[in-house]
């Protein structure tokens, strides 16, 4: 915890991050954003030749699509919804009185048709489903979005609102597994090019509740999720900065996405936690970007 607080304090002191008074919700300086912009250019260089279709969704998604994804069955503790005032004049007066009295004025807010996007790929599947069967070679998509997960923390690498860059592969099991295996090697090479120490290990998502424990075990036993880990606030518990996920036919079944021959599509994705990678670079090479090692600066084009 001390290491987390120390790094966060130093990021605030140097102005790289800007405190908002809420744990996990930070402003970003121009220097911090420049790291992310330049790293995304390296992602483009590594994956840009594959012919992925770029799509950029907003940080909010259709609530009906969110409900259809099954996210609330597995991760209700992380979800965020958009609520708004929908009352009349009297309701408005009551709301203002609550605020003046320091009481909870949010009780009268009503849910809207928008929820906060939990992962960059979630809006993709209903979008692809509308197009009909996949082409013979499947589908490959390049996504980036702000995402939300409700897990307040003073660990700067565990933000509540953060950006996720993803490549998503849809197709046959063979196609998507080849994609995931290839990107595990590319991911290691990419991080080595910017001087970061990494390890890849099998992992599981934070499934909720009693049933979630079984899902965690199944996910690990079947090697469905791997993470690329880099020390940020701890050397003994390094932070997941990339993930490599095989969803099997989960999204294909849920959204009735079919392959060219009529089979249920499988999917896999590789995700980059952009803020986490920026933090890993700052922690490993120092908060003064001008003093980073020359080979790293050259790779980034500083």
Buried (B, 14 or more C-beta within 10 A) or exposed (E): EEBBEEBBEBBBEBEBBEEEEEBBBBEBBEBBEBBBEBBBEBBBEBBEEEEBEEBEBEBBBBBEBBEBBEBBEBBEEBBBBBEEEEEEEEEEEBBEEBEEEEEEBEEBBEEEEBBBBBBBBBBBBBEBBEEEEBEEEBBBBBBBBBBBBBBEBBBBBBBBBBBBBBBBBBBBBEBBBBBBBBBBEBBBEBBEBBBBEBEBEEBBBEBBEEEBEEBBEEBEEEEBBBBBBBBBBEEEEBBBBBBBBBBBBBBBEBBEBBBBEEBBBBBBBBBBBBBBBBBBBBBBBEBEBEEBEEEBBEBBEE
